[in-house]
C-alpha cells in the first residue's frame, strides 16, 4: 500500500486495486451505518411480511435478466482481476459467479416454463441462490 500526503496533510490512498487496501476509520463507520440502516428497515417492514402483494407477471423475467447480467459482469471483472493478481481466491470467486448463473436461471419458475426448466418446486431457485 502506498500513501501519499500533500502539504495540507490530506492522505490519498493509491494502489491498483481497492481490495488490497486496509479500510480506513471512515470506511468502517460507513459499513456500521449501512448495517444499522438495514436492520432498522427490516424491523420497520417485518410486520408486513405476511401481507400478499399483487402478482406482476413480468417481474421474474426482468429480475432474472438483471441478476444474470450483474453476475456475468461481476464474473468478468473478477476474472480480469485474477489475470493481474493471480490469486486462487479470485479465480474461485469468479468461477462461482459464473457457475451460479445457469442453475439459477434454469430453475426460475415462469421464466422458460411454468415450473422452471429443471422441473423443480417453487422454493428451488431460492435455495440455489443461497448455496
C-alpha positions in Angstrom: 0.0 0.0 0.0 1.2 3.4 -0.9 0.0 6.5 0.9 1.0 9.9 -0.4 0.4 13.1 1.5 0.3 16.6 0.3 1.1 19.9 2.1 -2.4 20.1 3.6 -2.0 16.8 5.3 -4.7 15.0 3.4 -4.0 11.3 2.9 -4.5 9.9 -0.6 -4.5 6.1 -1.0 -3.0 4.9 -4.2 -2.9 1.3 -5.4 -4.1 -0.7 -8.4 -7.0 -2.4 -6.5 -9.2 -1.1 -3.7 -9.4 -4.6 -2.3 -5.7 -4.5 -1.5 -6.1 -1.5 0.8 -6.9 -1.8 4.5 -10.1 0.0 5.4 -9.9 3.5 7.0 -11.9 4.5 10.1 -14.4 6.3 7.8 -14.9 3.1 5.8 -15.6 1.1 8.9 -18.1 3.8 10.2 -19.9 3.7 6.9 -20.2 -0.1 7.0 -21.6 0.0 10.5 -24.1 2.8 9.5 -25.2 0.7 6.5 -25.7 -2.4 8.7 -27.7 -0.3 11.2 -29.9 1.2 8.4 -30.5 -2.3 7.0 -31.6 -3.6 10.5 -33.8 -0.6 11.0 -35.5 -1.1 7.6 -36.0 -4.8 8.4 -37.6 -4.0 11.8 -39.9 -1.5 10.3 -41.0 -3.8 7.4 -41.2 -7.1 9.3 -44.8 -6.7 10.4 -45.8 -6.5 6.7 -44.1 -9.8 5.7 -47.4 -11.8 5.7 -49.3 -9.3 3.5 -49.6 -10.8 0.0 -48.7 -8.4 -2.9 -50.4 -8.2 -6.2 -48.7 -10.6 -8.7 -46.8 -8.9 -11.5 -46.2 -11.3 -14.4 -43.2 -9.5 -15.8 -41.3 -9.3 -12.5 -39.5 -12.6 -12.6 -38.1 -12.2 -16.2 -36.9 -8.7 -15.5 -35.4 -9.7 -12.2 -33.7 -12.7 -13.6 -32.3 -10.7 -16.5 -30.8 -8.2 -14.2 -29.4 -10.9 -11.9 -27.9 -12.7 -15.0 -26.2 -9.6 -16.2 -24.9 -8.5 -12.8 -23.5 -12.0 -12.1 -21.9 -12.1 -15.6 -20.3 -8.7 -15.3 -19.1 -9.5 -11.7 -17.5 -12.7 -13.0 -15.8 -10.9 -15.9 -14.4 -8.2 -13.5 -13.2 -10.9 -11.1 -11.5 -12.9 -14.0 -9.9 -9.6 -15.1 -8.5 -9.1 -11.6 -7.4 -12.7 -11.5 -5.4 -12.2 -14.7 -3.4 -9.4 -12.9 -3.2 -10.7 -9.4 -3.1 -14.5 -9.9 -4.7 -15.4 -6.6 -6.7 -18.6 -6.3 -9.4 -16.9 -4.2 -10.3 -14.6 -7.1 -10.4 -17.5 -9.5 -12.7 -19.5 -7.3 -15.0 -16.5 -6.7 -15.2 -15.6 -10.4 -15.9 -19.3 -11.2 -18.6 -19.4 -8.6 -20.3 -16.4 -10.0 -20.1 -17.9 -13.5 -21.4 -21.3 -12.4 -24.3 -19.9 -10.3 -25.9 -18.2 -13.3 -27.0 -21.3 -15.2 -28.9 -23.3 -12.5 -30.5 -20.2 -11.1 -31.8 -19.1 -14.5 -33.0 -22.6 -15.4 -34.8 -23.2 -12.1 -36.7 -19.8 -12.1 -40.4 -20.6 -12.3 -42.3 -18.7 -15.0 -39.1 -17.7 -16.9 -38.9 -20.5 -19.5 -41.6 -22.8 -18.3 -44.3 -22.5 -15.6 -42.4 -24.7 -13.1 -38.9 -23.8 -14.4 -36.8 -26.0 -16.8 -35.4 -28.1 -14.0 -38.9 -29.3 -13.1 -38.4 -28.1 -9.6 -40.6 -26.8 -6.7 -41.4 -23.2 -6.0 -38.5 -22.9 -3.5 -35.7 -24.4 -5.6 -34.5 -21.1 -7.1 -34.3 -19.5 -3.6 -32.3 -22.4 -2.2 -29.9 -22.5 -5.2 -29.4 -18.8 -4.7 -28.4 -19.4 -1.0 -25.8 -22.0 -1.9 
